[in-house]
Amino acid sequence: MNTRNTAIRSATVITVFSALLIQAELPPKMKMTTEIPEGIATPDRLETSIGTLTGFDGVPDQATTQTIYDNLDLQRATQAFLQSLQISSLSAMEHGMTQFGPPNTTVLLFEELMDSKALWLTPNTVSVYMGLWMEMGDEPMVMETPPNVLGFINDAWFQYVCDFGNAGPDKGQGGKFIILPPGYKGDVPEGYHVVRTTTYGNWVVWRGFQVDGSTETAITQTKEQFKLYPWSKRNNPPEMNFVNMSGKFNNTIHRMDYGYWEELNKTIQEEPIEGLDVDLRGLIASIGIEKGKKFDPDARMKNILTDAAKIGSVTARALTARPRDPRQYLYPGERVWTNPFIQGRYDFVLDGTRLLDSRTYMHFYATGITPAMAIKNVGKGSQYAIAYLDKNGQALDGSKTYKINLPKNIPAKDFWSFTLYDNQTRSMLQTDQRFPGIDNLGGNLKQNEDGSYDIYFSPAAPAGWESNWIQTVPGKGWNTIFRLYGPLESFYDKTWKPGDPELVE
């Protein structure tokens, strides 16, 4: 028997049978039948990253439909997490501030500066922080501000409302502002700086300045001059309650697990939805958070939202610690230093396009939206350089010793500083040092012969460099912000660059 011929005949039979089978499965050619262009039809079986998807002639079967909806809900929930961080962040801020007294009349003051017991997103160790939560009704609110502060108002959607103080219309002299609530159409009194907000809840925060190392002037001016009251009570304003927060534990950080969605839902239910972007409103509604409706996901959706919070949390951390957009690097391809603001866009819109990753980075890492934080302003305000990695691209490790070299002629008209932050909370790193930072205000830093400075970061101070050292914690990661107050042109034109964190062997 010729096995070769037998094999050929068998293969031919199989080929013919397969062709007949394919013909039998194809619909007959009708009078109006035309050839369908390539790429329009979807096969009845597809191998994809979420599994095998099956159906009949363009209609997914029941099992595939469930797979698709689970995946769609996970995608939308993950994007909702990333694109609504700003809302949950201010929801947590409201909760953290109102724990110490009611809105409008309770002002939180860090009279001995903010220290690492405060869980706030990336504050500094030099400014005198002060603020309150403003809750509006149907009438205007009057705000009287102190002089020589950097202050602003952000609405509950974390959108910029106004500046006051040195960057505001009062030009640092202190002034009277009238804040109009959402949809207000009544008379607007004269003699005030007029401000409109789209939400009832608003974050009011300002930073004072030390004088000869003392916070007294800033604190006293706020206590004497800051007032907030409804227009109807202008002749008899309520008494303000000032609470010293220095040394007290307080948390203003949003959750990163399932509880995130409950924080988000709280603000959605409390505020006029009209002020929120319609696409974001639709995204949030698609996962069950909708104005005027109870947020009550079933077991399936709760599992998806829990998973999305996990994925969203790690995604936000990646976008912050290791941005992939080269525009977020101050010195692309040369240094690890980053900043979330691209071309000074504090509203995260550039050439008509939303800078999604920049917005996520900013609101995951920090608080406060004002043009003064982002725009070029030579000799005024401040600029920020952020580092999560060493010069080799490795995460900063609190058990190791690092050095950052600052070349001579540091471009800061006023002063410069470093502050260390916990990677998990993005709040000040909690060490044996009350203030995990260093600055050049005291004049006690050791300077190199060439005019540069070496700053050390390690669990214990290197011998001889105690004055140039910030403590870290073994077993914990950290990141740092290098701040320039009164930044000069050499920072903006990049002729001066800080060195990267460098591992000291």
ZAMARGU-4260 file (C-alpha; in steps of 0.2 Angstrom, whole numbers, plus 5000, padded with zeros to 4 digits):
<rodrens>
0) 5000/5000/5000 | 5007/5017/4995 | 5005/5027/5011 | 5011/5043/5003 | 4996/5042/4991
5) 4984/5038/5005 | 4990/5053/5015 | 4988/5064/5000 | 4970/5057/4996 | 4966/5059/5015
10) 4972/5077/5015 | 4962/5081/4999 | 4946/5074/5007 | 4948/5084/5023 | 4951/5100/5013
15) 4936/5097/5002 | 4925/5093/5017 | 4931/5109/5026 | 4927/5120/5011 | 4910/5112/5010
20) 4908/5115/5028 | 4913/5134/5026 | 4901/5136/5012 | 4887/5128/5022 | 4890/5141/5036
25) 4891/5156/5024 | 4874/5164/5020 | 4869/5162/5002 | 4873/5176/4989 | 4857/5186/4986
30) 4852/5198/4972 | 4858/5213/4982 | 4873/5205/4990 | 4890/5215/4988 | 4907/5212/4995
35) 4909/5219/5012 | 4925/5230/5014 | 4938/5223/5025 | 4938/5228/5043 | 4919/5231/5045
40) 4914/5214/5051 | 4918/5207/5068 | 4922/5188/5068 | 4911/5176/5078 | 4926/5171/5088
45) 4940/5183/5094 | 4955/5180/5105 | 4958/5196/5116 | 4966/5202/5132 | 4950/5199/5141
50) 4947/5182/5135 | 4939/5173/5120 | 4924/5183/5114 | 4911/5173/5104 | 4894/5177/5096
55) 4883/5174/5081 | 4886/5186/5066 | 4889/5202/5075 | 4878/5198/5091 | 4888/5193/5106
60) 4882/5178/5116 | 4876/5179/5134 | 4893/5174/5141 | 4903/5186/5131 | 4890/5200/5134
65) 4893/5198/5153 | 4912/5198/5150 | 4911/5214/5140 | 4900/5223/5153 | 4911/5218/5167
70) 4926/5225/5157 | 4917/5241/5152 | 4912/5244/5170 | 4930/5241/5176 | 4936/5253/5163
75) 4924/5267/5167 | 4926/5265/5185 | 4945/5266/5184 | 4944/5281/5173 | 4931/5289/5185
80) 4944/5286/5199 | 4958/5295/5190 | 4947/5309/5183 | 4938/5313/5199 | 4953/5313/5211
85) 4951/5332/5213 | 4933/5330/5220 | 4937/5316/5233 | 4952/5326/5238 | 4942/5341/5243
90) 4929/5330/5251 | 4942/5324/5262 | 4948/5341/5265 | 4931/5347/5270 | 4929/5332/5282
95) 4946/5335/5290 | 4944/5354/5293 | 4926/5353/5299 | 4931/5340/5313 | 4938/5355/5323
100) 4922/5366/5321 | 4908/5371/5310 | 4911/5379/5293 | 4912/5398/5290 | 4917/5402/5308
105) 4931/5390/5312 | 4948/5395/5306 | 4963/5382/5307 | 4979/5390/5311 | 4996/5382/5312
110) 5003/5394/5324 | 5020/5385/5326 | 5020/5380/5308 | 5013/5364/5300 | 5023/5348/5306
115) 5022/5330/5301 | 5008/5325/5312 | 4996/5334/5300 | 4991/5323/5285 | 4990/5336/5272
120) 4996/5334/5254 | 5013/5341/5251 | 5013/5356/5263 | 5030/5365/5266 | 5038/5368/5283
125) 5041/5386/5281 | 5024/5395/5277 | 5011/5399/5290 | 4996/5389/5284 | 4978/5395/5288
130) 4961/5391/5281 | 4943/5386/5283 | 4929/5378/5275 | 4916/5390/5268 | 4898/5383/5266
135) 4887/5395/5256 | 4868/5397/5256 | 4857/5407/5244 | 4865/5424/5249 | 4882/5432/5246
140) 4896/5429/5259 | 4908/5443/5264 | 4926/5439/5267 | 4938/5451/5275 | 4956/5446/5272
145) 4973/5450/5281 | 4988/5458/5272 | 5003/5450/5265 | 4997/5432/5262 | 4995/5421/5247
150) 4977/5415/5247 | 4965/5408/5236 | 4947/5400/5235 | 4944/5383/5226 | 4926/5376/5224
155) 4921/5359/5228 | 4925/5353/5211 | 4943/5359/5215 | 4942/5372/5202 | 4950/5389/5204
160) 4938/5403/5210 | 4950/5418/5215 | 4966/5423/5223 | 4967/5435/5237 | 4982/5443/5245
165) 4999/5446/5236 | 4992/5438/5220 | 4975/5444/5222 | 4965/5460/5217 | 4969/5468/5235
170) 4988/5467/5230 | 4993/5461/5247 | 4985/5475/5257 | 4970/5465/5263 | 4953/5468/5257
175) 4934/5464/5256 | 4927/5451/5245 | 4909/5447/5241 | 4907/5429/5235 | 4891/5425/5225
180) 4883/5408/5227 | 4879/5396/5212 | 4865/5404/5201 | 4864/5420/5211 | 4855/5434/5201
185) 4852/5447/5215 | 4860/5464/5217 | 4878/5464/5219 | 4884/5477/5232 | 4897/5490/5227
190) 4914/5492/5236 | 4919/5474/5236 | 4930/5462/5225 | 4917/5452/5217 | 4919/5433/5216
195) 4907/5419/5209 | 4908/5401/5213 | 4899/5386/5206 | 4897/5376/5222 | 4891/5379/5239
200) 4906/5371/5248 | 4922/5380/5245 | 4940/5378/5252 | 4948/5395/5258 | 4966/5394/5262
205) 4980/5406/5264 | 4999/5406/5268 | 5007/5419/5279 | 5026/5423/5281 | 5038/5422/5295
210) 5046/5438/5301 | 5063/5435/5308 | 5059/5417/5311 | 5043/5421/5320 | 5025/5417/5314
215) 5018/5430/5326 | 5014/5444/5314 | 5005/5433/5302 | 4995/5424/5315 | 4990/5441/5324
220) 4985/5449/5307 | 4974/5435/5303 | 4965/5434/5320 | 4963/5453/5320 | 4957/5455/5302
225) 4950/5439/5294 | 4931/5438/5294 | 4918/5428/5285 | 4899/5431/5286 | 4883/5431/5276
230) 4878/5447/5268 | 4863/5448/5280 | 4874/5448/5295 | 4886/5462/5289 | 4880/5473/5303
235) 4883/5460/5317 | 4896/5447/5310 | 4898/5431/5320 | 4913/5428/5330 | 4927/5418/5322
240) 4935/5404/5331 | 4953/5401/5328 | 4960/5384/5332 | 4979/5381/5333 | 4983/5365/5324
245) 5002/5364/5326 | 5007/5347/5334 | 4989/5340/5332 | 4985/5325/5321 | 4973/5329/5308
250) 4969/5320/5291 | 4964/5328/5275 | 4969/5314/5263 | 4955/5305/5253 | 4954/5286/5253
255) 4962/5275/5240 | 4950/5259/5242 | 4931/5257/5240 | 4928/5271/5252 | 4934/5283/5239
260) 4918/5281/5230 | 4908/5286/5245 | 4918/5301/5247 | 4915/5306/5229 | 4896/5302/5231
265) 4895/5313/5246 | 4900/5329/5236 | 4890/5324/5220 | 4874/5324/5231 | 4878/5340/5240
270) 4883/5351/5226 | 4875/5359/5210 | 4880/5346/5197 | 4879/5360/5183 | 4897/5366/5188
275) 4904/5349/5184 | 4910/5344/5167 | 4897/5334/5158 | 4908/5320/5152 | 4914/5317/5169
280) 4896/5318/5176 | 4892/5304/5163 | 4907/5294/5167 | 4902/5294/5186 | 4884/5291/5183
285) 4888/5276/5172 | 4895/5267/5188 | 4880/5272/5199 | 4885/5289/5206 | 4872/5301/5201
290) 4864/5317/5208 | 4848/5314/5217 | 4850/5295/5217 | 4855/5283/5230 | 4872/5275/5228
295) 4869/5257/5232 | 4880/5245/5220 | 4876/5227/5220 | 4889/5214/5225 | 4895/5212/5207
300) 4897/5231/5205 | 4905/5233/5222 | 4918/5220/5217 | 4922/5230/5201 | 4923/5247/5210
305) 4934/5239/5223 | 4945/5232/5209 | 4945/5249/5200 | 4951/5258/5216 | 4966/5246/5217
310) 4970/5249/5199 | 4967/5268/5200 | 4978/5269/5215 | 4993/5261/5207 | 4990/5271/5191
315) 4989/5287/5200 | 5006/5283/5209 | 5014/5278/5192 | 5008/5294/5184 | 5016/5304/5198
320) 5032/5295/5202 | 5036/5290/5184 | 5027/5302/5172 | 5028/5296/5154 | 5024/5313/5146
325) 5041/5321/5143 | 5033/5338/5146 | 5031/5334/5164 | 5050/5333/5166 | 5059/5349/5170
330) 5074/5343/5161 | 5069/5329/5149 | 5082/5316/5147 | 5094/5324/5159 | 5086/5324/5176
335) 5073/5315/5186 | 5064/5332/5192 | 5046/5333/5187 | 5031/5345/5189 | 5013/5342/5185
340) 5010/5359/5177 | 5013/5359/5158 | 5017/5376/5151 | 5009/5383/5167 | 4992/5376/5163
345) 4984/5376/5180 | 4967/5372/5172 | 4975/5357/5163 | 4969/5363/5146 | 4982/5366/5132
350) 4977/5370/5114 | 4960/5365/5117 | 4965/5348/5124 | 4963/5341/5142 | 4979/5336/5150
355) 4972/5321/5159 | 4988/5314/5166 | 4994/5331/5172 | 4977/5333/5181 | 4978/5316/5189
360) 4996/5319/5195 | 4992/5336/5202 | 4977/5331/5212 | 4984/5315/5218 | 5000/5323/5224
365) 4995/5341/5230 | 4981/5353/5234 | 4977/5370/5228 | 4974/5377/5211 | 4979/5395/5207
370) 4988/5402/5192 | 5001/5409/5205 | 5008/5391/5207 | 5010/5388/5189 | 5014/5403/5179
375) 5031/5411/5176 | 5034/5425/5188 | 5052/5430/5189 | 5057/5436/5207 | 5039/5432/5214
380) 5029/5417/5220 | 5037/5400/5220 | 5042/5386/5209 | 5043/5367/5213 | 5054/5353/5207
385) 5048/5335/5212 | 5059/5320/5214 | 5053/5302/5218 | 5069/5293/5210 | 5087/5294/5211
390) 5098/5298/5196 | 5098/5279/5191 | 5079/5279/5190 | 5077/5269/5206 | 5064/5273/5220
395) 5072/5283/5235 | 5074/5271/5249 | 5074/5278/5267 | 5087/5265/5273 | 5100/5272/5261
400) 5110/5288/5260 | 5108/5301/5246 | 5115/5317/5241 | 5108/5332/5231 | 5120/5345/5224
405) 5114/5362/5222 | 5126/5372/5210 | 5131/5389/5215 | 5120/5404/5212 | 5104/5396/5217
410) 5090/5406/5208 | 5080/5411/5223 | 5078/5429/5227 | 5070/5425/5244 | 5075/5408/5249
415) 5075/5389/5244 | 5070/5374/5254 | 5068/5355/5253 | 5054/5345/5261 | 5052/5326/5262
420) 5036/5317/5260 | 5029/5299/5263 | 5026/5291/5247 | 5010/5283/5254 | 5001/5298/5261
425) 5011/5312/5251 | 5011/5321/5268 | 5027/5326/5277 | 5038/5311/5281 | 5036/5307/5300
430) 5053/5305/5308 | 5062/5310/5324 | 5063/5328/5316 | 5047/5338/5319 | 5049/5347/5302
435) 5056/5335/5289 | 5064/5349/5279 | 5078/5361/5277 | 5080/5379/5270 | 5093/5392/5269
440) 5085/5405/5280 | 5095/5402/5295 | 5112/5404/5288 | 5119/5389/5296 | 5121/5378/5281
445) 5138/5371/5276 | 5143/5378/5259 | 5156/5370/5247 | 5171/5379/5241 | 5164/5381/5224
450) 5148/5390/5231 | 5137/5375/5229 | 5128/5365/5243 | 5127/5347/5246 | 5111/5341/5255
455) 5110/5324/5263 | 5096/5312/5266 | 5098/5297/5277 | 5093/5288/5293 | 5108/5296/5302
460) 5117/5312/5298 | 5134/5309/5289 | 5148/5315/5300 | 5152/5334/5298 | 5136/5337/5288
465) 5123/5338/5302 | 5117/5355/5297 | 5114/5349/5279 | 5104/5334/5283 | 5086/5328/5283
470) 5082/5312/5291 | 5074/5297/5282 | 5066/5281/5289 | 5073/5263/5285 | 5059/5253/5277
475) 5050/5268/5270 | 5051/5276/5253 | 5051/5295/5252 | 5050/5309/5239 | 5055/5327/5240
480) 5050/5344/5233 | 5064/5357/5230 | 5056/5374/5231 | 5062/5391/5225 | 5054/5406/5233
485) 5056/5421/5221 | 5063/5411/5207 | 5075/5419/5195 | 5077/5418/5176 | 5091/5405/5177
490) 5078/5393/5184 | 5066/5397/5170 | 5079/5396/5156 | 5087/5381/5163 | 5104/5388/5164
495) 5104/5382/5182 | 5099/5365/5186 | 5098/5355/5203 | 5108/5339/5204 | 5098/5323/5205
500) 5097/5313/5221 | 5113/5302/5221 | 5116/5287/5231 | 5131/5288/5242 | 5141/5272/5243
</rodrens>
